[in-house]
Amino acid sequence: MKILVNFKSGYKQTFIVPKNMLAVEFRNMARAIGGQIESIEFSLPSRRVSSGMGTELREGVFQLPEKG
């Protein structure tokens, strides 16, 4: 899965991540690379892609809660 991470510093980094990687594991790895995370955008294949009928992607933007 491709994941684009927007860091608070303004830096952006795209990661290729296995689907079985835990979100917490990914967040810790991304923070170690780029610092505080502003948001995360990821692409998932639509149902059409899953059934082999197209190449359209759905995108989502999520903000991770800070550990507190």
C-alpha positions in Angstrom: 0.0 0.0 0.0 1.3 3.5 -0.8 1.1 6.0 2.0 2.0 9.7 1.8 2.9 11.3 5.1 2.8 15.0 5.6 5.1 16.1 8.4 4.6 19.3 10.5 7.9 20.6 9.1 6.4 20.7 5.6 8.4 17.7 4.5 6.4 14.9 2.6 7.4 11.3 2.2 5.8 8.4 0.3 6.1 5.0 1.9 5.3 1.6 0.4 4.0 -0.4 3.3 2.8 -4.0 3.6 -0.9 -4.3 4.4 -0.2 -6.4 7.5 2.0 -3.7 9.2 0.4 -2.3 12.3 -0.6 1.4 12.3 1.3 2.1 15.5 4.4 0.4 14.0 4.1 2.5 10.9 3.6 5.8 12.9 6.7 5.1 15.0 8.8 4.4 11.8 7.5 7.5 10.1 8.2 9.7 13.1 11.7 8.3 13.3 12.3 9.3 9.7 10.6 12.7 9.5 9.5 14.0 12.9 6.0 15.0 14.0 3.2 13.9 11.7 0.6 16.4 10.4 -1.5 13.9 8.3 -1.4 10.7 6.4 -2.9 10.0 3.0 -3.2 6.5 1.7 -4.6 4.9 -1.4 -6.6 1.7 -1.5 -7.7 -0.1 -4.6 -11.4 0.3 -5.3 -13.7 -2.7 -5.6 -13.2 -2.4 -9.4 -9.5 -2.9 -9.0 -10.0 -5.8 -6.7 -12.2 -7.5 -9.3 -9.8 -6.6 -12.1 -12.1 -4.2 -13.9 -10.2 -0.8 -13.5 -7.4 1.1 -12.0 -9.2 3.7 -10.0 -8.0 4.4 -6.5 -9.7 5.7 -3.4 -7.8 8.1 -1.2 -8.2 9.0 2.4 -6.6 11.5 4.7 -6.4 10.8 8.4 -4.8 12.6 11.3 -3.2 10.4 13.9 -4.0 11.2 17.5 -0.9 12.2 19.5 0.2 9.8 22.2 -0.7 11.5 25.4 
